Amino acid sequence: MHLDTFFKKLDAQHRLSNNRIPPKLESQRLADELFQFLFPMIKEDARPAEVEYALLRHELTQLLEPLLRDQDTSMTPIVDAFFDGLPDIYERLLEDSEAIMQFDPAATCMEEVIATYPGFYAIALYRIAHLLHQLGAPLLPRVFSEYVHGKTGIDIHPAATIGRSFFIDHGTGVVIGATAFIGNHVKIYQGVTLGALQVDKSLASVKRHPTIEDNCILYANSTILGGRTVIGHDSVIGGNSWITESVPPYSIVLHQPQVKVRTKPFEEPVNFVI
């Protein structure tokens, strides 16, 4: 392809997409500002809540206006409904932070959880992005979730459904797919995957990710796959488990690898060079 043709193609694609993708830096800044609005103790120069509220409404409106211009959809109902839903998000996040305080022996105070725990930050931005997704805001929820993914290593699709008092400990490597359903009082540790059994575009409208019922604990690096897979309430899934079928309530699922311990003979050790 000649360079002139290539440049024209790039310019045409840019003009086509310019108003369909929210500005990355502004979107990321809004995500953090919404988090700080709900928990102003982590912001050094926090203004009165009424002032922050007005500024955030303006910023969200400015981001949504070009995204909705071609959809013949008014942004005002979305913005109004989003801010009407923030008090409920705040109450849910207080429950999430209380669950972390209750079950993590390392947590010393609520301020520590809010200011330093990547799991709590990921849950907070998930709840914000999920509300925007429910209200039909295009692309912005995914920009929020991928921003959090990059910062924390926790990948929660904004379309996933997550109940109350949710606890992610450590968090790095957690993946929660778009059609996953998680009940109340669920605890998840690092490396847990709630994924699909197969990747097929024709299944886009089908439930592809598992259901985790109330009061379950999923330990590190457990993998649970499939839209028909249900982990019954009050179950414990041990670390490194691989599950593609449902388990009944009150189950304990353990992965038991065979470990062999051999006494080293008194001879010259073998040195491996990698």
C-alpha positions in Angstrom: 0.0 0.0 0.0 1.4 3.4 -1.0 2.0 5.8 1.9 -0.5 8.4 0.6 -3.2 5.8 0.5 -2.2 4.5 3.9 -2.4 8.0 5.4 -5.8 8.6 3.9 -7.1 5.4 5.3 -5.8 6.3 8.7 -7.4 9.7 8.6 -10.8 8.2 7.4 -10.7 5.7 10.3 -9.9 8.5 12.7 -12.8 10.6 11.6 -15.1 7.6 11.8 -14.1 6.7 15.4 -13.3 10.1 16.8 -16.7 10.5 18.5 -17.2 6.8 19.4 -14.3 6.4 21.8 -14.2 8.3 25.1 -11.0 10.2 25.7 -8.8 7.8 27.7 -7.1 10.2 30.1 -10.3 12.1 30.9 -12.2 8.8 31.4 -9.5 7.5 33.8 -9.5 10.7 35.7 -13.3 10.6 36.1 -13.1 7.0 37.4 -10.7 8.1 40.1 -12.7 11.2 40.9 -15.9 9.2 41.3 -14.0 6.9 43.7 -12.6 9.9 45.7 -16.1 11.5 45.7 -17.5 8.5 47.6 -14.4 8.3 49.8 -13.0 11.8 50.2 -10.7 10.9 53.0 -8.2 9.7 50.3 -8.2 13.1 48.6 -6.0 15.8 50.0 -7.9 18.8 48.6 -11.5 17.4 48.8 -14.1 20.1 48.2 -17.6 20.1 49.7 -19.7 17.2 48.4 -22.2 19.5 46.6 -19.4 21.1 44.7 -17.8 17.8 43.7 -21.2 16.5 42.7 -21.8 19.4 40.3 -18.3 19.0 38.7 -18.7 15.3 38.3 -22.1 15.7 36.6 -20.5 18.1 34.2 -17.5 15.8 33.4 -19.7 12.7 32.9 -22.0 14.8 30.6 -19.0 16.0 28.6 -17.8 12.4 28.1 -21.2 10.9 27.2 -22.4 13.7 24.8 -20.3 12.8 21.8 -20.7 9.0 22.4 -24.5 9.3 22.3 -24.7 11.9 19.5 -25.1 9.3 16.7 -27.5 7.1 18.7 -30.3 9.7 19.0 -30.3 9.1 22.7 -30.4 11.8 25.4 -27.6 11.7 27.9 -29.6 13.5 30.6 -31.6 10.5 31.8 -28.4 8.4 32.0 -26.6 11.0 34.0 -29.6 11.6 36.3 -30.1 7.9 36.9 -26.4 7.3 37.5 -26.1 10.0 40.2 -29.4 8.8 41.7 -27.8 5.4 42.0 -24.6 6.5 43.7 -26.1 6.5 47.3 -26.9 2.8 46.8 -23.4 2.1 45.5 -21.9 3.8 48.5 -23.9 1.7 50.9 -22.9 -1.5 49.1 -19.3 -0.5 49.2 -19.5 0.1 52.9 -20.7 -3.5 53.2 -17.8 -4.7 50.9 -15.3 -2.8 53.1 -16.8 -4.3 56.2 -16.5 -7.8 54.8 -12.8 -7.2 54.1 -12.4 -5.9 57.7 -14.2 -8.9 59.1 -12.3 -11.6 57.2 -8.8 -10.3 56.5 -6.7 -10.5 59.7 -4.2 -8.1 58.2 -6.8 -5.3 57.9 -6.4 -2.9 60.8 -9.0 -0.2 60.0 -11.6 0.8 57.5 -9.4 3.6 56.2 -6.6 1.1 55.3 -9.1 -1.0 53.3 -10.4 2.0 51.4 -7.0 3.7 50.7 -4.8 0.7 50.0 -6.6 -2.5 49.1 -6.6 -3.1 45.3 -9.5 -5.5 45.8 -11.7 -2.8 47.3 -10.7 -0.3 44.6 -11.6 -2.9 41.9 -14.9 -3.6 43.5 -15.7 0.1 43.8 -15.0 0.8 40.1 -16.8 -2.3 39.1 -20.0 -1.2 40.9 -19.7 2.3 39.2 -19.0 0.8 35.8 -21.8 -1.8 36.2 -24.4 0.9 36.9 -23.3 2.9 33.8 -23.5 -0.4 31.8 -27.0 -1.0 33.0 -28.0 2.5 32.0 -26.7 2.0 28.5 -23.7 4.2 28.5 -21.5 3.1 25.6 -17.8 2.1 26.0 -17.2 4.2 29.1 -17.9 1.2 31.5 -15.3 -0.8 29.6 -12.8 2.0 29.7 -13.3 2.1 33.5 -12.9 -1.7 33.9 -9.8 -1.9 31.8 -8.2 1.0 33.6 -8.7 -0.9 36.9 -7.4 -4.1 35.3 -4.2 -2.3 34.4 -3.8 -0.8 37.9 -4.7 -3.9 39.9 -4.5 -7.0 37.8 -8.2 -7.6 38.6 -10.4 -8.0 35.5 -14.1 -7.7 36.2 -16.4 -7.1 33.2 -18.9 -4.4 33.9 -21.8 -6.6 32.8 -21.1 -9.2 35.5 -23.6 -9.4 38.3 -22.1 -9.3 41.9 -24.1 -9.3 45.1 -23.5 -7.7 48.4 -20.6 -8.0 50.8 -18.1 -9.0 48.2 -14.5 -9.7 49.2 -11.5 -10.0 46.9 -8.2 -10.7 48.8 -4.9 -9.8 47.1 -6.7 -10.0 43.8 -3.9 -10.2 41.2 -5.0 -12.4 38.3 -8.7 -12.5 39.1 -11.0 -12.7 36.0 -14.8 -12.4 36.2 -16.5 -12.7 32.8 -19.4 -10.7 31.5 -22.2 -13.2 32.2 -20.9 -14.4 35.6 -23.3 -14.2 38.5 -22.0 -13.9 42.0 -24.3 -14.0 45.1 -23.9 -12.3 48.5 -21.1 -12.8 51.0 -18.7 -14.4 48.5 -14.9 -14.3 49.0 -12.4 -14.7 46.1 -8.7 -14.9 46.3 -5.9 -14.2 43.8 -5.8 -15.9 40.4 -9.5 -17.0 40.4 -11.1 -17.3 37.0 -14.8 -17.3 36.3 -14.7 -18.0 32.6 -16.3 -19.5 29.6 -15.9 -23.1 28.3 -15.5 -21.9 24.7 -14.9 -18.7 22.8 -17.5 -18.4 20.1 -18.9 -15.2 18.8 -22.3 -16.8 18.2 -22.6 -17.3 22.0 -22.4 -13.5 22.7 -26.0 -13.4 24.0 -25.8 -16.7 25.9 -24.8 -17.1 29.5 -21.2 -18.3 29.2 -19.8 -17.8 32.7 -20.6 -19.6 36.0 -22.9 -18.8 38.8 -21.5 -18.6 42.3 -24.2 -18.7 45.0 -24.2 -17.1 48.4 -21.5 -17.6 51.1 -19.0 -19.3 48.8 -15.2 -19.1 49.2 -13.0 -19.5 46.1 -9.4 -20.0 47.0 -6.3 -19.0 45.0 -6.0 -20.0 41.3 -9.2 -21.9 41.2 -10.8 -22.0 37.7 -14.6 -22.3 37.2 -15.9 -22.4 33.7 -19.2 -22.6 31.8 -22.5 -20.8 31.9 -24.3 -23.9 33.2 -21.8 -24.4 36.0 -23.3 -23.5 39.4 -21.4 -23.5 42.7 -24.0 -24.2 45.3 -24.3 -21.9 48.3 -21.9 -22.2 51.3 -19.4 -24.2 49.2 -15.6 -23.9 49.5 -13.5 -24.3 46.3 -9.9 -25.2 47.1 -6.9 -23.6 45.5 -5.9 -24.8 42.0 -9.2 -26.5 41.4 -10.5 -26.9 37.8 -14.3 -27.1 37.7 -16.6 -27.4 34.6 -19.6 -29.0 36.3 -22.0 -27.8 39.0 -21.4 -28.7 42.6 -24.2 -28.9 45.2 -24.5 -26.6 48.2 -22.2 -27.1 51.2 -19.6 -28.8 49.0 -15.8 -28.7 49.6 -13.8 -29.2 46.4 -10.1 -29.9 46.8 -7.4 -30.3 44.3 -4.9 -32.9 45.6 -1.7 -33.1 43.5 0.7 -35.9 44.2 3.8 -34.6 46.0 6.9 -36.8 46.2 9.7 -36.0 48.6 13.0 -37.7 47.9 16.0 -37.6 50.2 19.0 -36.1 48.4 21.9 -38.6 48.3 25.3 -37.4 49.5 26.8 -36.9 46.1 27.7 -34.0 43.8 24.4 -32.0 43.1 23.1 -31.6 39.6 23.3 -28.0 38.4 20.6 -27.0 35.9 21.4 -24.0 33.7 18.3 -22.2 32.4 
